[in-house]
Amino acid sequence: MLEVALWPTRIGRSSMQLALSGSVGGEECMRVAWTLCVVSSRTFDPVPIPDDIRARMEPFLIHRA
């Protein structure tokens, strides 16, 4: 059975880095890392990550990717 884990590795002012890993039988078989940017829907300029979203993500922050 494939087990998948997702966690934030960095939370900046207007972007965050996430990592995802997949393992089968305890052996990692894939790892993905990507950056999400929060932007204005009108101007596409960077905007700060909302405080409520940041607060919900910070407990899961792991400094590895």
C-alpha beads as a LAMMPS data file, in Angstrom:
LAMMPS data file: protein, C-alpha beads

65 atoms
64 bonds

1 atom types
1 bond types

-500.0 500.0 xlo xhi
-500.0 500.0 ylo yhi
-500.0 500.0 zlo zhi

Masses

1 110.0

Atoms # bond

1 1 1 0.000 0.000 0.000
2 1 1 1.282 3.470 -0.896
3 1 1 1.675 5.787 2.090
4 1 1 1.848 9.506 1.332
5 1 1 3.089 12.302 3.603
6 1 1 2.846 16.048 2.947
7 1 1 4.520 18.742 5.043
8 1 1 5.658 22.367 4.812
9 1 1 9.444 22.850 4.779
10 1 1 9.505 26.658 4.701
11 1 1 6.942 29.386 5.270
12 1 1 7.935 32.826 4.033
13 1 1 6.066 36.126 3.819
14 1 1 4.221 35.343 0.578
15 1 1 5.402 31.863 -0.372
16 1 1 5.754 28.431 1.141
17 1 1 7.677 25.326 0.223
18 1 1 6.004 21.952 0.538
19 1 1 7.340 18.420 0.310
20 1 1 5.527 15.188 -0.431
21 1 1 6.916 11.687 -0.084
22 1 1 5.498 8.320 -0.972
23 1 1 6.608 5.002 0.464
24 1 1 5.683 1.373 0.083
25 1 1 6.510 -1.053 2.864
26 1 1 8.485 1.635 4.678
27 1 1 10.745 2.286 1.667
28 1 1 10.535 5.744 0.134
29 1 1 9.839 5.488 -3.591
30 1 1 9.187 9.135 -4.456
31 1 1 9.760 12.635 -3.136
32 1 1 8.497 15.912 -4.553
33 1 1 9.215 19.480 -3.443
34 1 1 7.569 22.620 -4.756
35 1 1 6.968 26.265 -3.946
36 1 1 3.563 27.919 -3.754
37 1 1 3.292 31.696 -4.071
38 1 1 0.358 33.701 -2.732
39 1 1 -0.576 36.483 -5.155
40 1 1 -3.332 39.001 -5.713
41 1 1 -5.954 37.678 -8.130
42 1 1 -6.160 41.129 -9.713
43 1 1 -2.517 42.141 -10.082
44 1 1 -0.617 38.875 -9.535
45 1 1 1.629 40.785 -7.118
46 1 1 2.820 38.831 -4.057
47 1 1 0.648 39.220 -0.951
48 1 1 1.331 38.004 2.597
49 1 1 0.165 34.542 3.579
50 1 1 -2.969 35.040 5.718
51 1 1 -2.229 34.725 9.442
52 1 1 -4.858 32.010 9.982
53 1 1 -3.327 29.804 7.271
54 1 1 0.205 30.409 8.584
55 1 1 -0.901 29.505 12.129
56 1 1 -2.433 26.226 10.939
57 1 1 0.665 25.229 8.945
58 1 1 3.441 26.161 11.394
59 1 1 2.922 23.168 13.748
60 1 1 3.704 20.858 10.807
61 1 1 6.847 22.703 9.672
62 1 1 9.766 20.324 9.126
63 1 1 13.131 21.665 7.953
64 1 1 13.961 18.974 5.400
65 1 1 12.958 18.375 1.798

Bonds

1 1 1 2
2 1 2 3
3 1 3 4
4 1 4 5
5 1 5 6
6 1 6 7
7 1 7 8
8 1 8 9
9 1 9 10
10 1 10 11
11 1 11 12
12 1 12 13
13 1 13 14
14 1 14 15
15 1 15 16
16 1 16 17
17 1 17 18
18 1 18 19
19 1 19 20
20 1 20 21
21 1 21 22
22 1 22 23
23 1 23 24
24 1 24 25
25 1 25 26
26 1 26 27
27 1 27 28
28 1 28 29
29 1 29 30
30 1 30 31
31 1 31 32
32 1 32 33
33 1 33 34
34 1 34 35
35 1 35 36
36 1 36 37
37 1 37 38
38 1 38 39
39 1 39 40
40 1 40 41
41 1 41 42
42 1 42 43
43 1 43 44
44 1 44 45
45 1 45 46
46 1 46 47
47 1 47 48
48 1 48 49
49 1 49 50
50 1 50 51
51 1 51 52
52 1 52 53
53 1 53 54
54 1 54 55
55 1 55 56
56 1 56 57
57 1 57 58
58 1 58 59
59 1 59 60
60 1 60 61
61 1 61 62
62 1 62 63
63 1 63 64
64 1 64 65
